Amino acid sequence: MPVAWIREYRGDNGESGRVFATTMGASIDLESEDLRRLVINAAFWCVGMENKIPERADVGVIGEYKPTMFGYDLFKEGVSPADYELR
């Protein structure tokens, strides 16, 4: 089963485009330097700049990144996104 793929296409108006898709990308997945590099490299490819992809792009996280786990039975009644805003 693929976890990442690309596609080049030509629209009805004759213009071509590129698409990258992945089934990865949950908050904890992005802790992986390799996944972040895959996404950055894919962005370069999508805009036709594959010849500009650095050999080892800096994909470090800027600031603090504390992803939360996902799963079943984690719903908390009465909690809204505003409850998580930084103050």
VOBA-1610 file (N, C-alpha, C; in pm, whole numbers, padded with zeros to 5 digits, always signed):
BEGIN
Met+00084-00117+00000Met+00000+00000+00000Met+00090+00125+00000Pro+00076+00212-00094Pro+00162+00332-00097Pro+00126+00428+00016Val+00228+00494+00068Val+00205+00595+00170Val+00232+00735+00117Ala+00294+00743-00001Ala+00318+00872-00066Ala+00322+00849-00216Trp+00267+00942-00292Trp+00269+00928-00436Trp+00263+01066-00502Ile+00301+01066-00628Ile+00299+01190-00707Ile+00221+01166-00835Arg+00177+01275-00895Arg+00106+01265-01023Arg+00127+01395-01100Glu+00154+01379-01227Glu+00157+01493-01317Glu+00030+01485-01402Tyr-00030+01597-01430Tyr-00156+01597-01504Tyr-00163+01717-01598Arg-00258+01711-01689Arg-00288+01823-01777Arg-00437+01852-01764Gly-00468+01976-01728Gly-00607+02016-01708Gly-00680+02037-01839Asp-00810+02057-01830Asp-00893+02080-01948Asp-00848+02203-02026Asn-00787+02299-01957Asn-00740+02420-02024Asn-00602+02403-02088Gly-00545+02281-02076Gly-00416+02252-02136Gly-00297+02276-02045Glu-00320+02341-01931Glu-00210+02365-01838Glu-00177+02238-01761Ser-00048+02219-01735Ser-00008+02101-01661Ser+00015+02136-01515Gly+00015+02034-01432Gly+00037+02053-01290Gly+00095+01928-01228Arg+00135+01940-01105Arg+00192+01828-01031Arg+00124+01822-00894Val+00106+01700-00847Val+00041+01678-00719Val+00122+01579-00638Phe+00134+01606-00510Phe+00195+01513-00414Phe+00089+01482-00310Ala+00078+01357-00271Ala-00017+01319-00166Ala+00047+01214-00076Thr+00005+01214+00047Thr+00054+01113+00142Thr-00055+01082+00244Thr-00052+00960+00294Thr-00143+00922+00401Thr-00079+00949+00537Met+00046+00995+00537Met+00114+01030+00661Met+00085+01177+00690Gly+00110+01219+00809Gly+00092+01359+00842Gly+00014+01385+00969Ala-00009+01282+01049Ala-00068+01306+01181Ala+00032+01387+01262Ser-00014+01452+01365Ser+00073+01541+01442Ser+00201+01472+01488Ile+00192+01349+01535Ile+00313+01282+01583Ile+00402+01236+01468Asp+00345+01214+01350Asp+00426+01177+01233Asp+00527+01286+01199Leu+00487+01411+01220Leu+00573+01523+01183Leu+00690+01542+01278Glu+00700+01461+01382Glu+00820+01461+01465Glu+00937+01400+01387Ser+00907+01322+01285Ser+01010+01256+01205Ser+01077+01354+01109Glu+01207+01371+01125Glu+01284+01457+01034Glu+01271+01405+00890Asp+01270+01274+00873Asp+01259+01216+00739Asp+01127+01252+00672Leu+01017+01247+00746Leu+00888+01283+00688Leu+00885+01432+00653Arg+00936+01516+00743Arg+00940+01659+00712Arg+01022+01685+00586Arg+01133+01614+00570Arg+01216+01630+00450Arg+01140+01583+00326Leu+01066+01473+00336Leu+00986+01424+00223Leu+00887+01531+00178Val+00819+01594+00273Val+00718+01695+00240Val+00784+01818+00176Ile+00896+01862+00232Ile+00966+01978+00175Ile+01015+01947+00034Asn+01077+01831+00017Asn+01124+01793-00117Asn+01009+01783-00216Ala+00897+01731-00171Ala+00779+01719-00257Ala+00729+01857-00298Ala+00735+01952-00206Ala+00691+02089-00240Ala+00780+02147-00349Phe+00911+02127-00338Phe+01002+02171-00445Phe+00962+02107-00578Trp+00937+01976-00576Trp+00902+01904-00699Trp+00770+01957-00757Cys+00672+01980-00672Cys+00541+02024-00719Cys+00547+02156-00796Val+00640+02243-00757Val+00649+02372-00826Val+00759+02373-00933Gly+00806+02253-00969Gly+00903+02241-01079Gly+01045+02282-01042Met+01077+02277-00915Met+01211+02317-00870Met+01292+02198-00819Glu+01269+02079-00875Glu+01340+01961-00827Glu+01492+01973-00840Asn+01537+02055-00936Asn+01681+02075-00951Asn+01737+02167-00841Lys+01653+02225-00760Lys+01696+02313-00651Lys+01684+02246-00513Ile+01643+02119-00511Ile+01629+02050-00383Ile+01767+02034-00322Pro+01786+02090-00201Pro+01916+02077-00137Pro+01947+01932-00103Glu+02074+01900-00099Glu+02112+01763-00066Glu+02059+01725+00073Arg+02062+01820+00164Arg+02012+01796+00299Arg+01948+01924+00351Ala+01824+01946+00311Ala+01753+02067+00352Ala+01737+02073+00503Asp+01741+02192+00557Asp+01716+02211+00700Asp+01566+02202+00722Val+01523+02097+00787Val+01380+02078+00812Val+01351+02079+00961Gly+01438+02148+01034Gly+01419+02158+01178Gly+01291+02231+01211Val+01235+02198+01324Val+01112+02261+01371Val+01149+02397+01430Ile+01077+02498+01393Ile+01100+02632+01448Ile+01010+02648+01569Gly+01067+02678+01681Gly+00990+02691+01804Gly+00966+02556+01869Glu+00874+02553+01960Glu+00844+02431+02034Glu+00732+02355+01963Tyr+00749+02226+01950Tyr+00648+02142+01887Tyr+00618+02025+01979Lys+00497+02023+02033Lys+00455+01916+02124Lys+00326+01855+02070Pro+00338+01762+01976Pro+00217+01703+01919Pro+00143+01618+02022Thr+00014+01610+02003Thr-00067+01527+02093Thr-00099+01396+02024Met-00116+01294+02103Met-00147+01162+02052Met-00291+01160+02002Phe-00317+01073+01908Phe-00451+01056+01856Phe-00497+00915+01891Gly-00624+00892+01880Gly-00675+00758+01905Gly-00820+00761+01947Tyr-00867+00648+01991Tyr-01007+00634+02030Tyr-01025+00667+02178Asp-01144+00706+02213Asp-01182+00733+02353Asp-01103+00848+02415Leu-01059+00943+02334Leu-00986+01058+02387Leu-01073+01183+02390Phe-01199+01172+02346Phe-01289+01287+02342Phe-01318+01335+02483Lys-01310+01467+02502Lys-01343+01528+02630Lys-01459+01624+02609Glu-01572+01594+02668Glu-01691+01677+02652Glu-01668+01816+02709Gly-01716+01917+02636Gly-01709+02054+02684Gly-01578+02126+02655Val-01484+02063+02584Val-01357+02125+02551Val-01364+02181+02409Ser-01317+02303+02391Ser-01319+02364+02257Ser-01176+02403+02218Pro-01151+02431+02090Pro-01017+02472+02047Pro-00964+02593+02125Ala-01051+02684+02162Ala-01008+02803+02236Ala-00944+02765+02370Asp-00980+02650+02424Asp-00921+02606+02551Asp-00773+02573+02537Tyr-00725+02558+02413Tyr-00586+02523+02388Tyr-00502+02640+02340Glu-00561+02757+02330Glu-00486+02874+02284Glu-00376+02910+02382Leu-00262+02955+02329Leu-00153+02999+02414Leu-00190+03133+02476Arg-00162+03148+02597Arg-00195+03273+02667Arg-00068+03341+02712
//
